[in-house]
Amino acid sequence: MKSFNTSRSRQSGFTLVEIAIVLVIIGLLLGGVLKGQELIENSKTKAIVNDMKAIQAAYNGYIDRYKAIPGDETAATMLARGWAGTAGAPAGTAGNGVLNITAAQTFTSGAAATEAAAYWRGLRASGLLAGDPTVVAVAALPRHASGGLLGVTSDPAGIYGQSGTFVCAAGLSTKQAAAIDALVDGALPATNIGNNVGTLRAATNAANPLAPANAAPAALAYNETTTTTPWTVCMRI
C-alpha cells in the first residue's frame, strides 16, 4: 500500500493576513495616484492664474513704458517704433485713452483694424508678451495651461456687471473655475457660489469659448456633478 505525503493534502491559498496586506498595498497605491492627480490639477490651476496675471503685468508694463494703453495707439505711432506690419487702433478711436474691445471680440481678437488686434500686436511687438505680432484673429490669442483661449475685453457696456478692462480664460472645468475663483477672490462661501461676486466673475454655457456678457452672471454654485459645461472666468486687470 502506497503512503501519501500529508503536506500535499494541505489546502493552498492566501491567509487573511496576506489578503489584508495586499488590500492595504492596493489602497496605498490608489491613494498615491489620486493624490498625484490632485497635485497636477492644482498645479495646472495655479498656472492658469499665472497666465492671466502675465497678461495683466504686460498691460501695466506697456502703460508704464510707453505712457499709452496697448491697442489704443495709431498705426503711425507703432510703426515709428519699428514694429513693421503692426496695425494700430482704427481711425477715430486711437489715442483717446480708452481701450475698446467688445465682449464679442474677447476670444476672436477681431479684424486687423480693431483695437483687439492692436492690443495683442502691441504687447508682442514690445516684447512684453511672447508671440508673433503680425498674427491676427483667433490665432493671435494665447492659450492657458489647460489649453483654452485667453482674451482681453474692455466693453463700454461693462463685463459681467463690472466696468474696466478684464483678462478672461475660457474652456475651464467647474473644478478649475472654482479653484481660480478661490485663488483670486479668496475662499468661497458655504454655498460654493462665488461666480457673481468679487473681482473675478464667471459663467458657464455649452459654448466654448464662451464670450463674456455685459450683465452680471446668475448666481450658480460650482457643482461638478450638476454643471458639466465649460466656464469662462474674467479677472479685472
VOLUM-346927 format. One record per residue (C-alpha): x, y, z negated; residue number from 1; residue in three letters. Coordinates in pm, 1 decimal. Last residue first. Example, Ala and Ser with C-alpha at 12.3 -4.5 7.8 and 13.67 -1.06 7.14 Angstrom:
+----------+----------+----------+-----+-----+
!        X !        Y !        Z !   n ! res !
+----------+----------+----------+-----+-----+
!   1367.0 !   -106.0 !   -714.0 !   2 ! SER !
!   1230.0 !   -450.0 !   -780.0 !   1 ! ALA !
+----------+----------+----------+-----+-----+
//
This chain:
+----------+----------+----------+-----+-----+
!        X !        Y !        Z !   n ! res !
+----------+----------+----------+-----+-----+
!   -667.7 !   9398.2 !   1499.5 ! 237 ! ILE !
!  -1005.0 !   9273.6 !   1376.8 ! 236 ! ARG !
!  -1040.0 !   8898.0 !   1385.1 ! 235 ! MET !
!  -1279.3 !   8711.5 !   1616.1 ! 234 ! CYS !
!  -1372.8 !   8343.1 !   1592.6 ! 233 ! VAL !
!  -1528.4 !   8139.6 !   1872.8 ! 232 ! THR !
!  -1672.3 !   7800.3 !   1784.8 ! 231 ! TRP !
!  -1728.7 !   7486.0 !   1988.7 ! 230 ! PRO !
!  -2045.4 !   7276.0 !   1938.1 ! 229 ! THR !
!  -2051.9 !   6996.6 !   1677.2 ! 228 ! THR !
!  -2260.9 !   7155.2 !   1404.7 ! 227 ! THR !
!  -2463.4 !   6909.4 !   1194.5 ! 226 ! THR !
!  -2184.4 !   6686.7 !   1066.2 ! 225 ! THR !
!  -1901.0 !   6938.7 !   1056.6 ! 224 ! GLU !
!  -2104.1 !   7186.1 !    853.8 ! 223 ! ASN !
!  -1960.8 !   7539.0 !    850.7 ! 222 ! TYR !
!  -2277.2 !   7704.5 !    724.4 ! 221 ! ALA !
!  -2452.3 !   7940.1 !    961.3 ! 220 ! LEU !
!  -2557.0 !   8300.9 !    911.9 ! 219 ! ALA !
!  -2668.3 !   8448.2 !   1243.3 ! 218 ! ALA !
!  -2394.4 !   8632.1 !   1428.2 ! 217 ! PRO !
!  -2374.2 !   9012.0 !   1409.3 ! 216 ! ALA !
!  -2477.8 !   9172.0 !   1736.6 ! 215 ! ALA !
!  -2232.5 !   9261.0 !   2013.5 ! 214 ! ASN !
!  -2171.1 !   8903.3 !   2123.5 ! 213 ! ALA !
!  -1844.5 !   8710.3 !   2151.3 ! 212 ! PRO !
!  -1770.0 !   8512.7 !   2469.4 ! 211 ! ALA !
!  -1793.7 !   8136.3 !   2416.4 ! 210 ! LEU !
!  -1509.8 !   7958.5 !   2595.2 ! 209 ! PRO !
!  -1656.4 !   7704.2 !   2594.5 ! 208 ! ASN !
!  -2034.0 !   7731.5 !   2599.8 ! 207 ! ALA !
!  -2225.2 !   7487.8 !   2377.4 ! 206 ! ALA !
!  -2255.4 !   7757.4 !   2113.5 ! 205 ! ASN !
!  -2090.7 !   7865.0 !   1791.7 ! 204 ! THR !
!  -2031.0 !   8199.1 !   1623.9 ! 203 ! ALA !
!  -1758.0 !   8353.7 !   1411.7 ! 202 ! ALA !
!  -1666.0 !   8678.1 !   1235.9 ! 201 ! ARG !
!  -1337.8 !   8765.3 !   1063.0 ! 200 ! LEU !
!  -1321.7 !   9092.1 !    871.7 ! 199 ! THR !
!  -1575.8 !   8978.1 !    615.3 ! 198 ! GLY !
!  -1928.6 !   8848.8 !    664.9 ! 197 ! VAL !
!  -2120.1 !   8669.1 !    941.4 ! 196 ! ASN !
!  -1921.5 !   8342.7 !    969.9 ! 195 ! ASN !
!  -1874.4 !   8293.7 !    596.7 ! 194 ! GLY !
!  -2134.9 !   8036.5 !    502.0 ! 193 ! ILE !
!  -1999.9 !   7740.6 !    301.1 ! 192 ! ASN !
!  -2295.6 !   7788.6 !     64.0 ! 191 ! THR !
!  -2051.2 !   7781.8 !   -229.1 ! 190 ! ALA !
!  -1873.4 !   8085.1 !    -84.8 ! 189 ! PRO !
!  -1570.9 !   8051.7 !    145.2 ! 188 ! LEU !
!  -1226.0 !   8117.3 !      5.0 ! 187 ! ALA !
!  -1035.7 !   8409.7 !    152.0 ! 186 ! GLY !
!  -1101.4 !   8631.2 !    452.0 ! 185 ! ASP !
!   -823.4 !   8532.0 !    694.1 ! 184 ! VAL !
!   -724.3 !   8186.3 !    570.6 ! 183 ! LEU !
!  -1082.6 !   8096.9 !    471.9 ! 182 ! ALA !
!  -1218.8 !   8196.8 !    813.0 ! 181 ! ASP !
!   -939.7 !   8000.0 !    981.6 ! 180 ! ILE !
!  -1029.5 !   7690.4 !    777.8 ! 179 ! ALA !
!  -1399.2 !   7721.1 !    858.9 ! 178 ! ALA !
!  -1330.9 !   7768.8 !   1229.5 ! 177 ! ALA !
!  -1094.1 !   7470.6 !   1232.9 ! 176 ! GLN !
!  -1344.5 !   7239.8 !   1064.7 ! 175 ! LYS !
!  -1622.6 !   7351.4 !   1298.3 ! 174 ! THR !
!  -1399.8 !   7279.4 !   1597.3 ! 173 ! SER !
!  -1243.8 !   7563.3 !   1792.7 ! 172 ! LEU !
!  -1276.1 !   7631.4 !   2165.3 ! 171 ! GLY !
!  -1226.7 !   8007.8 !   2149.9 ! 170 ! ALA !
!   -991.3 !   8244.3 !   1965.3 ! 169 ! ALA !
!  -1060.3 !   8617.6 !   1945.6 ! 168 ! CYS !
!   -845.2 !   8926.2 !   1890.7 ! 167 ! VAL !
!  -1051.1 !   9230.0 !   1799.7 ! 166 ! PHE !
!  -1050.7 !   9604.2 !   1859.2 ! 165 ! THR !
!  -1292.0 !   9822.5 !   1667.1 ! 164 ! GLY !
!  -1657.6 !   9824.8 !   1568.6 ! 163 ! SER !
!  -1837.5 !   9549.9 !   1380.4 ! 162 ! GLN !
!  -2172.9 !   9374.2 !   1430.8 ! 161 ! GLY !
!  -2033.5 !   9066.8 !   1604.7 ! 160 ! TYR !
!  -1832.3 !   9287.4 !   1836.6 ! 159 ! ILE !
!  -1918.5 !   9652.3 !   1889.6 ! 158 ! GLY !
!  -2120.9 !   9838.7 !   2151.3 ! 157 ! ALA !
!  -1810.6 !  10022.6 !   2273.9 ! 156 ! PRO !
!  -1651.1 !   9678.9 !   2330.9 ! 155 ! ASP !
!  -1290.3 !   9636.3 !   2223.7 ! 154 ! SER !
!  -1207.0 !   9278.5 !   2314.6 ! 153 ! THR !
!   -897.2 !   9063.0 !   2312.8 ! 152 ! VAL !
!   -864.3 !   8700.9 !   2418.2 ! 151 ! GLY !
!   -711.0 !   8370.3 !   2314.7 ! 150 ! LEU !
!   -813.4 !   8056.4 !   2501.1 ! 149 ! LEU !
!   -825.9 !   7705.4 !   2357.1 ! 148 ! GLY !
!   -535.7 !   7458.7 !   2344.6 ! 147 ! GLY !
!   -528.3 !   7387.0 !   1969.9 ! 146 ! SER !
!   -216.1 !   7596.6 !   1913.3 ! 145 ! ALA !
!   -366.0 !   7899.7 !   2085.9 ! 144 ! HIS !
!   -371.4 !   7976.5 !   2456.3 ! 143 ! ARG !
!   -259.7 !   8297.4 !   2624.9 ! 142 ! PRO !
!   -477.4 !   8473.9 !   2880.7 ! 141 ! LEU !
!   -327.9 !   8582.9 !   3211.2 ! 140 ! ALA !
!   -450.0 !   8270.0 !   3391.8 ! 139 ! ALA !
!   -805.9 !   8373.0 !   3307.6 ! 138 ! VAL !
!   -784.5 !   8684.2 !   3528.9 ! 137 ! ALA !
!   -443.3 !   8825.2 !   3626.3 ! 136 ! VAL !
!    -76.7 !   8720.8 !   3638.7 ! 135 ! VAL !
!    172.7 !   9000.3 !   3710.7 ! 134 ! THR !
!    295.3 !   9034.0 !   3351.4 ! 133 ! PRO !
!    429.9 !   8674.0 !   3341.3 ! 132 ! ASP !
!    444.5 !   8551.9 !   2981.9 ! 131 ! GLY !
!    574.5 !   8623.8 !   2632.7 ! 130 ! ALA !
!    436.7 !   8914.3 !   2431.6 ! 129 ! LEU !
!    621.1 !   9222.4 !   2310.8 ! 128 ! LEU !
!    845.6 !   9210.5 !   2616.7 ! 127 ! GLY !
!    714.2 !   9540.6 !   2749.5 ! 126 ! SER !
!    596.4 !   9371.1 !   3069.4 ! 125 ! ALA !
!    407.1 !   9118.4 !   2859.8 ! 124 ! ARG !
!    221.9 !   9366.1 !   2640.0 ! 123 ! LEU !
!    144.1 !   9593.0 !   2934.1 ! 122 ! GLY !
!     23.5 !   9313.4 !   3159.0 ! 121 ! ARG !
!   -205.0 !   9178.1 !   2888.3 ! 120 ! TRP !
!   -372.4 !   9513.6 !   2831.3 ! 119 ! TYR !
!   -378.3 !   9611.0 !   3197.9 ! 118 ! ALA !
!   -593.5 !   9306.9 !   3275.2 ! 117 ! ALA !
!   -843.4 !   9398.5 !   3005.3 ! 116 ! ALA !
!   -825.3 !   9767.3 !   3100.9 ! 115 ! GLU !
!   -970.8 !   9669.5 !   3435.4 ! 114 ! THR !
!   -821.3 !   9717.5 !   3782.8 ! 113 ! ALA !
!   -665.5 !   9371.0 !   3812.5 ! 112 ! ALA !
!  -1003.0 !   9203.4 !   3771.7 ! 111 ! ALA !
!  -1126.9 !   9086.1 !   3433.5 ! 110 ! GLY !
!   -930.4 !   8929.2 !   3149.6 ! 109 ! SER !
!  -1185.1 !   8644.3 !   3160.6 ! 108 ! THR !
!  -1197.2 !   8542.8 !   2794.5 ! 107 ! PHE !
!  -1281.9 !   8876.7 !   2634.9 ! 106 ! THR !
!  -1427.3 !   9029.5 !   2951.4 ! 105 ! GLN !
!  -1791.4 !   8964.4 !   2853.5 ! 104 ! ALA !
!  -1733.3 !   9135.0 !   2518.7 ! 103 ! ALA !
!  -1622.6 !   9446.5 !   2701.0 ! 102 ! THR !
!  -1264.3 !   9569.1 !   2707.7 ! 101 ! ILE !
!  -1247.0 !   9946.5 !   2674.0 ! 100 ! ASN !
!   -942.7 !  10068.7 !   2481.8 !  99 ! LEU !
!   -996.3 !  10429.7 !   2381.8 !  98 ! VAL !
!   -725.9 !  10694.9 !   2368.8 !  97 ! GLY !
!   -840.6 !  10861.2 !   2690.2 !  96 ! ASN !
!   -518.7 !  10767.8 !   2868.5 !  95 ! GLY !
!   -681.7 !  10573.2 !   3147.7 !  94 ! ALA !
!  -1062.3 !  10582.1 !   3154.0 !  93 ! THR !
!  -1143.3 !  10793.0 !   3459.2 !  92 ! GLY !
!   -927.1 !  10598.7 !   3700.6 !  91 ! ALA !
!   -883.8 !  10233.6 !   3608.7 !  90 ! PRO !
!   -623.1 !  10131.1 !   3346.4 !  89 ! ALA !
!   -280.8 !  10037.0 !   3474.5 !  88 ! GLY !
!   -167.3 !   9790.1 !   3737.5 !  87 ! ALA !
!    169.5 !   9622.5 !   3692.3 !  86 ! THR !
!    336.1 !   9520.1 !   4015.4 !  85 ! GLY !
!    669.0 !   9662.2 !   3912.0 !  84 ! ALA !
!    710.9 !   9742.0 !   3544.8 !  83 ! TRP !
!    998.0 !   9983.6 !   3583.0 !  82 ! GLY !
!    894.4 !  10219.7 !   3306.1 !  81 ! ARG !
!    763.0 !  10461.3 !   3566.1 !  80 ! ALA !
!    537.9 !  10180.1 !   3689.6 !  79 ! LEU !
!    353.1 !  10182.8 !   3357.0 !  78 ! MET !
!    295.1 !  10555.9 !   3361.3 !  77 ! THR !
!    192.8 !  10554.1 !   3727.4 !  76 ! ALA !
!    -50.3 !  10265.3 !   3668.0 !  75 ! ALA !
!   -224.6 !  10474.9 !   3406.6 !  74 ! THR !
!   -231.2 !  10381.3 !   3039.3 !  73 ! GLU !
!   -519.2 !  10239.9 !   2831.0 !  72 ! ASP !
!   -422.2 !   9873.3 !   2855.1 !  71 ! GLY !
!   -182.6 !   9890.5 !   2562.0 !  70 ! PRO !
!   -274.9 !  10191.5 !   2344.3 !  69 ! ILE !
!    -19.9 !  10471.4 !   2355.0 !  68 ! ALA !
!    256.2 !  10606.8 !   2134.2 !  67 ! LYS !
!    503.5 !  10398.9 !   2338.0 !  66 ! TYR !
!    692.2 !  10211.7 !   2066.4 !  65 ! ARG !
!    448.9 !  10228.7 !   1772.8 !  64 ! ASP !
!    146.4 !  10169.0 !   1994.4 !  63 ! ILE !
!    317.3 !   9871.4 !   2156.4 !  62 ! TYR !
!    416.7 !   9729.7 !   1817.6 !  61 ! GLY !
!     57.4 !   9755.4 !   1696.5 !  60 ! ASN !
!    -69.0 !   9551.1 !   1991.2 !  59 ! TYR !
!    221.3 !   9304.1 !   1968.1 !  58 ! ALA !
!    152.4 !   9253.9 !   1596.0 !  57 ! ALA !
!   -215.8 !   9179.7 !   1659.5 !  56 ! GLN !
!   -121.5 !   8942.6 !   1939.7 !  55 ! ILE !
!    116.9 !   8764.0 !   1700.5 !  54 ! ALA !
!   -158.4 !   8765.2 !   1435.6 !  53 ! LYS !
!   -383.2 !   8561.1 !   1663.9 !  52 ! MET !
!   -107.4 !   8305.8 !   1730.1 !  51 ! ASP !
!    -30.9 !   8295.0 !   1355.7 !  50 ! ASN !
!   -397.8 !   8215.8 !   1286.2 !  49 ! VAL !
!   -381.4 !   7936.0 !   1543.4 !  48 ! ILE !
!    -56.8 !   7805.6 !   1386.3 !  47 ! ALA !
!   -223.3 !   7793.9 !   1043.5 !  46 ! LYS !
!   -498.7 !   7578.5 !   1191.0 !  45 ! THR !
!   -246.6 !   7347.1 !   1359.0 !  44 ! LYS !
!    -56.0 !   7298.3 !   1034.0 !  43 ! SER !
!   -377.6 !   7216.8 !    851.5 !  42 ! ASN !
!   -470.3 !   6962.4 !   1119.3 !  41 ! GLU !
!   -125.6 !   6800.1 !   1105.6 !  40 ! ILE !
!   -139.0 !   6783.5 !    725.3 !  39 ! LEU !
!   -485.5 !   6626.9 !    738.7 !  38 ! GLU !
!   -368.1 !   6369.5 !    992.3 !  37 ! GLN !
!    -75.7 !   6280.3 !    766.4 !  36 ! GLY !
!   -305.4 !   6243.7 !    468.7 !  35 ! LYS !
!   -530.1 !   6013.9 !    670.2 !  34 ! LEU !
!   -233.9 !   5801.5 !    777.1 !  33 ! VAL !
!    -92.1 !   5787.6 !    423.2 !  32 ! GLY !
!   -427.5 !   5689.6 !    277.7 !  31 ! GLY !
!   -464.2 !   5416.0 !    536.5 !  30 ! LEU !
!   -118.4 !   5279.4 !    447.6 !  29 ! LEU !
!   -186.7 !   5299.4 !     74.5 !  28 ! LEU !
!   -518.3 !   5118.9 !    116.3 !  27 ! GLY !
!   -356.0 !   4847.2 !    326.6 !  26 ! ILE !
!    -89.7 !   4799.4 !     56.4 !  25 ! ILE !
!   -354.9 !   4780.6 !   -215.2 !  24 ! VAL !
!   -554.5 !   4527.2 !    -13.8 !  23 ! LEU !
!   -244.0 !   4312.8 !     35.5 !  22 ! VAL !
!   -167.4 !   4322.0 !   -337.7 !  21 ! ILE !
!   -524.5 !   4222.2 !   -423.3 !  20 ! ALA !
!   -509.7 !   3931.6 !   -180.7 !  19 ! ILE !
!   -185.4 !   3813.6 !   -342.0 !  18 ! GLU !
!   -335.5 !   3837.0 !   -690.3 !  17 ! VAL !
!   -648.1 !   3651.5 !   -581.2 !  16 ! LEU !
!   -428.8 !   3367.6 !   -453.2 !  15 ! THR !
!   -375.8 !   3317.0 !    -84.2 !  14 ! PHE !
!   -415.1 !   2974.8 !     74.9 !  13 ! GLY !
!   -304.8 !   2608.3 !     61.1 !  12 ! SER !
!   -507.3 !   2334.8 !   -105.4 !  11 ! GLN !
!   -290.4 !   2076.5 !   -279.3 !  10 ! ARG !
!   -318.5 !   1731.1 !   -133.2 !   9 ! SER !
!     18.2 !   1753.9 !     32.7 !   8 ! ARG !
!    189.9 !   1803.9 !   -304.1 !   7 ! SER !
!     49.1 !   1469.8 !   -420.1 !   6 ! THR !
!    270.8 !   1285.1 !   -178.0 !   5 ! ASN !
!     78.1 !    976.1 !    -75.1 !   4 ! PHE !
!    171.9 !    615.0 !   -152.5 !   3 ! SER !
!    127.8 !    343.2 !    101.7 !   2 ! LYS !
!      0.0 !      0.0 !      0.0 !   1 ! MET !
+----------+----------+----------+-----+-----+
//
